Amino acid sequence: MIALFKGLGLLLEDNALHQRSFPEQVAHWQHKSEAQIREEVALLAKAKQQWLVASIIGWQAISLILLGVITAQLWQHDYHLTFSRIVIVVTSWVAILFVIWFIANMFDRTAGFERWLTAFNSREPLSADADTVECVADALNMARKYPEILAYKREVVANRELRHEDIRIMREMGRIRLHAELVASLIQFEGTPPGGQPGVFRVAG
């Protein structure tokens, strides 16, 4: 169970990282070593197995306890099996399962199955299955165009393999840089005169 708590702690660290500023995320992944990532992947794999077993047992135990409480209240004074009581038990069971599913679905975004998959995928090496050609090509174009993205790539490759999260970071760095350039161009742009003749004119505000 120690691996489970360590794995959940790693998921919470990932969640906290995504709440931080983008430069902090860049610095975090830029300085990760190959050994550190491999150790985290091994920990996540072991913790995920324990989490699946614990979550199944836990949710089933909660649902059975609640159903037992309802059943005990229905048969508190007599033990007659009636249609209305059967309907109440079945309806209660369905309602309990729905509530548990709803809670589990909300929990899934923080430390559930979705978060486990995200944690694994972000640490996966580049592959044709995990990274589309368009994503890799976009990261390559950004590295060719912007020196800071190329510098990030060089520092990462010098220490370890590129991971899926590195592609996301490089594309996001490029998007932010391109957005800043477009905003600057938009501010400087004053339009063209009627007829498309060379020159500019300032639009009256």
C-alpha positions in Angstrom: 0.0 0.0 0.0 3.0 2.3 0.3 3.3 2.4 -3.5 -0.4 3.4 -3.7 0.1 6.4 -1.4 3.3 7.4 -3.2 1.5 7.1 -6.6 -1.4 9.2 -5.4 1.0 11.8 -4.1 2.6 11.9 -7.5 -0.8 12.5 -9.1 -1.5 15.3 -6.7 1.9 16.8 -7.5 1.0 16.6 -11.2 -2.3 18.3 -10.5 -0.6 21.1 -8.6 2.0 21.5 -11.4 -0.8 22.1 -13.9 -2.2 24.9 -11.7 1.1 26.7 -11.7 2.3 29.2 -14.3 3.5 27.8 -17.6 7.1 28.9 -17.1 7.2 26.8 -13.9 5.9 23.8 -15.9 8.6 24.3 -18.5 11.3 24.5 -15.9 9.9 21.4 -14.1 10.0 19.2 -17.2 13.2 20.7 -18.6 15.2 19.5 -15.7 13.7 16.0 -15.3 16.2 13.2 -15.8 15.7 9.9 -17.6 16.2 7.9 -14.4 13.6 10.1 -12.6 11.0 9.6 -15.2 11.5 5.8 -15.4 11.2 5.6 -11.6 8.0 7.6 -11.7 6.5 5.4 -14.4 7.4 2.2 -12.5 5.8 3.7 -9.3 2.7 4.7 -11.2 2.3 1.2 -12.7 2.5 -0.4 -9.3 0.3 2.1 -7.6 -2.4 1.9 -10.3 -2.8 -1.8 -9.8 -3.3 -1.3 -6.1 -5.6 1.6 -6.7 -7.9 -0.5 -9.0 -8.2 -3.2 -6.3 -8.7 -0.8 -3.5 -11.2 1.4 -5.4 -13.3 -1.6 -6.4 -13.4 -3.0 -2.9 -14.0 0.4 -1.4 -16.9 1.4 -3.6 -18.5 -2.0 -3.4 -18.2 -2.0 0.4 -19.8 1.5 0.6 -22.7 0.5 -1.6 -23.4 -2.8 0.3 -23.3 -1.0 3.7 -25.8 1.6 2.5 -28.0 -1.1 1.0 -27.7 -3.1 4.3 -28.8 -0.1 6.3 -31.9 0.4 4.0 -32.8 -3.3 4.2 -32.5 -3.3 8.0 -34.9 -0.4 8.2 -37.4 -2.0 5.9 -37.4 -5.3 7.8 -36.9 -3.8 11.3 -40.3 -4.9 12.7 -41.2 -8.0 10.5 -39.6 -10.2 7.9 -42.4 -10.4 5.3 -41.2 -10.2 1.8 -43.5 -7.9 -0.1 -43.5 -6.4 -3.6 -43.2 -2.9 -2.4 -40.2 -3.7 -0.3 -38.5 -5.4 -3.2 -39.1 -2.4 -5.4 -37.7 -0.1 -2.7 -34.6 -2.3 -2.3 -34.0 -2.5 -6.1 -34.6 1.2 -6.6 -32.3 2.1 -3.7 -29.6 -0.1 -5.1 -29.8 1.6 -8.5 -29.8 5.0 -6.9 -26.8 4.1 -4.7 -24.9 2.9 -7.8 -25.7 6.1 -9.7 -24.5 8.3 -6.8 -21.3 6.3 -6.4 -20.7 6.5 -10.2 -21.3 10.3 -10.1 -18.9 10.7 -7.2 -16.3 8.4 -8.8 -16.6 10.4 -12.0 -15.8 13.6 -10.2 -13.0 11.9 -8.3 -11.7 10.6 -11.6 -10.5 14.0 -12.7 -8.3 14.4 -9.6 -6.9 11.0 -8.8 -9.1 8.6 -10.8 -8.5 6.5 -14.0 -8.4 9.6 -16.2 -5.6 11.1 -14.1 -3.6 7.8 -14.1 -3.8 7.8 -17.9 -2.7 11.4 -18.2 0.2 10.8 -15.8 1.3 7.8 -17.9 0.9 9.5 -21.3 2.8 12.6 -20.3 5.8 10.5 -19.4 5.6 8.2 -22.5 8.5 8.5 -25.1 7.5 9.8 -28.5 5.7 7.2 -30.6 3.4 7.1 -33.7 0.5 5.8 -31.5 0.7 8.6 -28.8 1.8 11.6 -30.9 0.2 12.5 -34.2 2.3 13.6 -37.2 0.7 17.0 -37.0 1.7 17.5 -33.3 5.4 16.5 -34.0 5.5 18.6 -37.2 4.1 21.6 -35.2 6.7 21.2 -32.5 9.5 20.9 -35.2 8.3 24.1 -36.9 8.3 25.9 -33.6 11.8 24.8 -32.8 13.0 26.0 -36.2 11.3 29.4 -35.8 12.0 30.3 -32.1 15.4 30.0 -30.5 14.0 29.4 -27.0 12.1 26.4 -28.1 15.2 25.0 -29.8 17.1 25.6 -26.6 14.5 23.7 -24.6 14.7 20.8 -27.0 18.5 20.7 -26.9 18.6 20.7 -23.1 16.0 17.9 -22.8 17.6 15.7 -25.5 21.0 16.1 -23.8 19.7 14.4 -20.7 16.9 12.1 -21.8 14.4 11.1 -24.5 11.7 13.5 -25.6 8.4 12.7 -24.0 4.8 13.4 -24.9 4.7 16.3 -22.4 7.7 17.9 -24.1 5.8 18.1 -27.4 2.9 19.7 -25.6 5.2 22.2 -23.9 7.1 23.1 -27.2 3.8 23.6 -29.0 2.5 25.8 -26.2 5.7 27.8 -26.1 5.3 28.4 -29.8 1.6 29.3 -29.5 2.4 31.9 -26.8 5.2 33.4 -28.8 3.1 33.5 -32.0 0.2 35.0 -30.1 2.4 37.8 -28.8 3.7 38.5 -32.4 0.2 38.6 -33.8 -1.0 41.0 -31.1 2.0 43.3 -31.7 1.3 43.2 -35.4 -2.4 43.9 -34.8 -1.6 46.9 -32.7 0.8 48.3 -35.3 -1.5 47.7 -38.2 -3.3 50.8 -39.4 -5.0 49.5 -42.5 -4.7 50.3 -46.2 -6.3 53.2 -48.0 -9.2 52.7 -50.4 -8.2 51.1 -53.7 -5.5 49.0 -52.1 -2.8 51.6 -52.9 0.5 51.4 -50.9 0.5 53.3 -47.7 -1.5 53.3 -44.5 -4.1 55.4 -42.8 -5.1 55.6 -39.2 -8.7 54.6 -38.5 -10.5 57.3 -36.5 -11.4 56.2 -33.1 
